Amino acid sequence: MLKSTLEKFTYKKLALGGMKMAVKMKPLGDRVVIEPSEDDAEKSAGGIYIPDTAKEKPQKGKVVAVGPGRVNDDGKILDMPVKVGDVVVYSKYAGTEYSENGTEYLIVKESDILAIV
């Protein structure tokens, strides 16, 4: 009993871009935790520098944690179509922003994910 409880709350180590990162949270239901990608485009095509306040929100990111899935009307849990490590495209203003250890995350519902890249 104690071992399974400890396993539940231990950090999951994930390999992201060659570095390891600890994610403390486990999303509930059909929620997915995404680390938005950083766009390096600080300059427009015309050569104008774009300030951070004028940049668009990213719509692509890497999945770092996935909930167990949505419960249907019969009480069965439906598997999630995304898994940890997938790069996904999501709705522009979807989800809840969350910051942990200086890293920004976005918690979205499965329905807000538009595609797996």
Contacts in CASP RR format, 6 or more apart in sequence:
PFRMAT RR
TARGET T0000
AUTHOR 0000-0000-0000
METHOD contacts of the structure
MODEL  1
MLKSTLEKFTYKKLALGGMKMAVKMKPLGDRVVIEPSEDDAEKSAGGIYI
PDTAKEKPQKGKVVAVGPGRVNDDGKILDMPVKVGDVVVYSKYAGTEYSE
NGTEYLIVKESDILAIV
8 26 0 8 1.000
11 22 0 8 1.000
11 23 0 8 1.000
11 24 0 8 1.000
12 22 0 8 1.000
12 23 0 8 1.000
12 65 0 8 1.000
13 20 0 8 1.000
13 21 0 8 1.000
13 22 0 8 1.000
14 20 0 8 1.000
14 21 0 8 1.000
14 23 0 8 1.000
14 64 0 8 1.000
14 84 0 8 1.000
14 85 0 8 1.000
16 35 0 8 1.000
16 62 0 8 1.000
16 64 0 8 1.000
16 85 0 8 1.000
21 64 0 8 1.000
21 103 0 8 1.000
22 101 0 8 1.000
23 33 0 8 1.000
23 64 0 8 1.000
23 65 0 8 1.000
23 100 0 8 1.000
24 100 0 8 1.000
25 33 0 8 1.000
25 65 0 8 1.000
25 98 0 8 1.000
25 100 0 8 1.000
26 65 0 8 1.000
26 67 0 8 1.000
27 33 0 8 1.000
27 65 0 8 1.000
27 66 0 8 1.000
27 67 0 8 1.000
27 107 0 8 1.000
28 67 0 8 1.000
28 68 0 8 1.000
29 67 0 8 1.000
29 68 0 8 1.000
29 69 0 8 1.000
29 70 0 8 1.000
29 71 0 8 1.000
30 67 0 8 1.000
30 69 0 8 1.000
30 70 0 8 1.000
30 80 0 8 1.000
30 109 0 8 1.000
30 110 0 8 1.000
30 111 0 8 1.000
31 67 0 8 1.000
31 107 0 8 1.000
31 108 0 8 1.000
31 109 0 8 1.000
31 110 0 8 1.000
32 63 0 8 1.000
32 65 0 8 1.000
32 66 0 8 1.000
32 67 0 8 1.000
32 80 0 8 1.000
32 82 0 8 1.000
32 88 0 8 1.000
32 107 0 8 1.000
32 108 0 8 1.000
32 109 0 8 1.000
32 110 0 8 1.000
32 113 0 8 1.000
33 63 0 8 1.000
33 64 0 8 1.000
33 65 0 8 1.000
33 66 0 8 1.000
33 98 0 8 1.000
33 105 0 8 1.000
33 106 0 8 1.000
33 107 0 8 1.000
34 61 0 8 1.000
34 62 0 8 1.000
34 63 0 8 1.000
34 64 0 8 1.000
34 88 0 8 1.000
34 90 0 8 1.000
34 105 0 8 1.000
34 106 0 8 1.000
34 107 0 8 1.000
34 108 0 8 1.000
35 61 0 8 1.000
35 62 0 8 1.000
35 64 0 8 1.000
35 103 0 8 1.000
35 104 0 8 1.000
35 105 0 8 1.000
35 106 0 8 1.000
36 57 0 8 1.000
36 58 0 8 1.000
36 60 0 8 1.000
36 61 0 8 1.000
36 104 0 8 1.000
36 105 0 8 1.000
36 106 0 8 1.000
37 58 0 8 1.000
37 60 0 8 1.000
37 61 0 8 1.000
37 62 0 8 1.000
37 87 0 8 1.000
38 58 0 8 1.000
39 55 0 8 1.000
39 58 0 8 1.000
41 50 0 8 1.000
42 49 0 8 1.000
42 50 0 8 1.000
43 49 0 8 1.000
43 50 0 8 1.000
44 50 0 8 1.000
56 92 0 8 1.000
57 92 0 8 1.000
57 93 0 8 1.000
59 89 0 8 1.000
59 90 0 8 1.000
59 91 0 8 1.000
59 92 0 8 1.000
60 87 0 8 1.000
60 88 0 8 1.000
60 89 0 8 1.000
60 90 0 8 1.000
60 117 0 8 1.000
61 87 0 8 1.000
61 88 0 8 1.000
61 89 0 8 1.000
61 90 0 8 1.000
62 85 0 8 1.000
62 86 0 8 1.000
62 87 0 8 1.000
62 88 0 8 1.000
63 82 0 8 1.000
63 83 0 8 1.000
63 84 0 8 1.000
63 85 0 8 1.000
63 86 0 8 1.000
63 87 0 8 1.000
63 88 0 8 1.000
64 84 0 8 1.000
64 85 0 8 1.000
64 105 0 8 1.000
65 84 0 8 1.000
66 80 0 8 1.000
66 82 0 8 1.000
66 83 0 8 1.000
66 84 0 8 1.000
67 80 0 8 1.000
68 77 0 8 1.000
68 80 0 8 1.000
69 77 0 8 1.000
69 78 0 8 1.000
69 79 0 8 1.000
69 80 0 8 1.000
69 110 0 8 1.000
70 77 0 8 1.000
70 78 0 8 1.000
70 110 0 8 1.000
71 77 0 8 1.000
71 78 0 8 1.000
72 78 0 8 1.000
80 110 0 8 1.000
81 110 0 8 1.000
81 116 0 8 1.000
82 88 0 8 1.000
82 110 0 8 1.000
82 113 0 8 1.000
82 116 0 8 1.000
86 116 0 8 1.000
86 117 0 8 1.000
87 116 0 8 1.000
87 117 0 8 1.000
88 113 0 8 1.000
88 114 0 8 1.000
88 115 0 8 1.000
88 116 0 8 1.000
88 117 0 8 1.000
89 113 0 8 1.000
89 114 0 8 1.000
89 115 0 8 1.000
89 117 0 8 1.000
90 106 0 8 1.000
90 108 0 8 1.000
90 112 0 8 1.000
90 113 0 8 1.000
90 114 0 8 1.000
91 108 0 8 1.000
91 112 0 8 1.000
91 114 0 8 1.000
94 106 0 8 1.000
94 108 0 8 1.000
94 109 0 8 1.000
94 112 0 8 1.000
95 106 0 8 1.000
95 107 0 8 1.000
95 108 0 8 1.000
95 109 0 8 1.000
95 112 0 8 1.000
96 106 0 8 1.000
96 107 0 8 1.000
96 108 0 8 1.000
97 104 0 8 1.000
97 105 0 8 1.000
97 106 0 8 1.000
98 104 0 8 1.000
98 105 0 8 1.000
98 106 0 8 1.000
98 107 0 8 1.000
99 105 0 8 1.000
END
